[in-house]
Amino acid sequence: MLWGWVFLPLTVLALAASWYALPIREVAVSGNQHLSAEAVVRAAGVDKGSSWLYYGARQAAGLTREPWIESAEVTRQFPGRLNVHITERRPYAMLRESGQQPVAVARDGTRLPGAEPAAALPNVTGWGPERTGDALAALEALAPYHVQSVEYTPSGLSVKSAGSSAWSGDLESLLKYAGALAEYPNQQIHIYPWGVSVQE
């Protein structure tokens, strides 16, 4: 028991000393394009005086909550350096919902605050029950047809390219008969589970 009372204070003292003896002195950020290095450091939970030895997943959890960061890798380099490499999401489409400001969204539907509006991005519009995921899936699958916009409503999805437009009540049928966009240029196409209707 006496030895325990001797070693316990020494252990606590050693832990406290290691906290202050090995602070994080340098943070190297790579992979960022939209986010500043300072924003990445904040998201990584690195504060002045943070301990290099005890930095781990709990402190770095903020990186996963930043919408612009798709993935992140943090490595410690002795004696006091952190290397933070991130992969950023990229704007994939402009989401224009009724009554709300347009916002860029990534391929996975994550909203990207602060993204500059880009005329080259396709538009996703809609109202009613949330169907942004279906609209983005249609954009990705129909990329060879140069889709410019997708609109979702309670009744279905409407797709417009430079030369054609198509409507379908569900995503599965739209993807099944997507070739109609190229087969019937400059036409209005209605896609059903049983086939395609073309209007002159």
N, C-alpha and C positions, 0 to 999 in steps of 0.2 A: 504493500500500500504506500509506503514511504517513497519507493522509487516512482510509483505512478504520479504522486504529487510533484515530484521533481521534473519528470519528463513532460507532463501536460503543459505547464507554462512554457517550457522550451519549445514544444511543438507549435503552440499558438504563436509564439514569438517568431519562429522560423517561417510560418505561413504569412504572417504580417510583413516580415522582411522581404519575402519573395514577391509579395504584391507590389511593394514600392521599389524593389531593386531592379525589376524588369518591366518598366512601363513600355507602352507602345510609343515608339519614337518616330516612326515613319509609316505611312500608309501609301502604297502604290496602287493606283486604280488603272485598269485597262479595259478596253472593249466598249467604253461609253462613247456615244455620239450625241444623243439628245441630252442626256443628263450630265450635269457638271460633276467633276471629281468631288467637289464639296458635298453635293447632294448624295452621291454614292456613299461617302464616308459617314454622313448622318444616318442614312438608311442602314448602314452596317453597325450602327450603335457604338461607334468609337468616340469616347469622350476624352477630354483632357485628363491625363492621369490614369487612363484605363490600363489594366494589367495585361501584358503580353502573355504571361504564363497561363492566366485563367480565362482568356478570351475564347469563346466557343459558340456553339449553335444558338444558345439563348440570346446572346448579344447580336448575332448575325441574323436573327429571325426577321428583322425589319426589311431585309433585302427581298424577302419573298412577298412582302406586302406592298412593295412599290410596283404600280402597274406597268411601268416602262421596262422593268427587269423580268425577262423570261427565265433566265437561270443565272446562278452566281456560284463562283468557286472562291473560297477564302483559304489561303494557306499562311502559316506562320513561318517566319524566317528568323532564326536566332541572330542577334539577341533581342531585337525589339521592332521588327518590321512585319507588317501585314501586307500580303498581296491579295488584292480583290479584283478578280476578273469577272466581268458580267457580259451576258448576251442580251441585247435590248430587243424588245418587240418593235416591229415596224408597222406604220400605218398601212392598212390593207384596203379600207373603204371609208367613206364618209357616211356616218349615220345621221339621218335627218328625220327626227321624230317630231310629230305635231306638237307645237307649243314649246319646243326646247331648242336650245342652241345646237347647231351641228357640231359633232365631235368625231374625231378619227377613232377607228377601232382597228385592233390587230386581227390577224387571221382567226384567232381563237375567240374573238368577240370582246376581248378586254378593251375597255375605253381608255384612250390615251390622252389625258388632259394636257393642254398646252401644245398639241401638235398643230403645225401650220396647215390651214386648209390647202388642199392640192387639187387643182382642176383635173389632173390626170387620174385621180382615184375614182373608181365607180361609186355610185350613190346607192345607199340602202334607205328606203323610206317605208313607212307603214303606220298602221293604226290597228287597234284591237288587241287581242291576246299577243303576248310577246312571241315573235317568230324570227328574231334577229339571227339565231343559230341556223335556221333553215335558209334564210336569205344568204348568209355567208357561205354555207355549204353549196348553194346553187352557183354563187359567184366562182367559187374555186373549181367546181366540176365543169362549169361552162366556160372557163377561161379561153379555150381554143376558139370560141365563137365571139370573142371580144365584147363581152357583155358590158354595157355602160351603166345599167341601173337594174335594181331588183326592188319591187314593191310588194310588201306583204299586207294582206287584209284577212278578215275572218274567213273569206271565201277561198283564198288561195294565194298563189305567187304569180306576179307578172314580171317578165324579164324582157329587157329591151337591149338590142344590139344596134349597130349602125344601120343594118339593113332589114331587120325583122323584129317582131315582138311576139312573145308567147305567154299564154296564161295556162296555169294548171292548178287544180284544186289541192294537189299534194306534191311534196318534194319528190317522192319515189317515181311517180309518173313523169314528172318534168325531166328527171335525169334519164329515165328509160327511153324517152322519145326526143332527147335533146338534139339529135341529128336533124330534126325538122327545121331548126333555125338555119342550117346551111342548105337544106334541100329545097326550102321554099323561101327564097330571098324576097324581101320587100312585101311580105305577106303578114297578115295577122293570124296567129296560130292558136288554137285551143287544144290543149292536151288533156286527154281523159285516160283512165286506167285501161280502156279498151282500144285506144288509138288516137289519131290526130284529125282535127277538123281545120280546114284552111279557108280563110275568107279572102276574097279578092280585094 
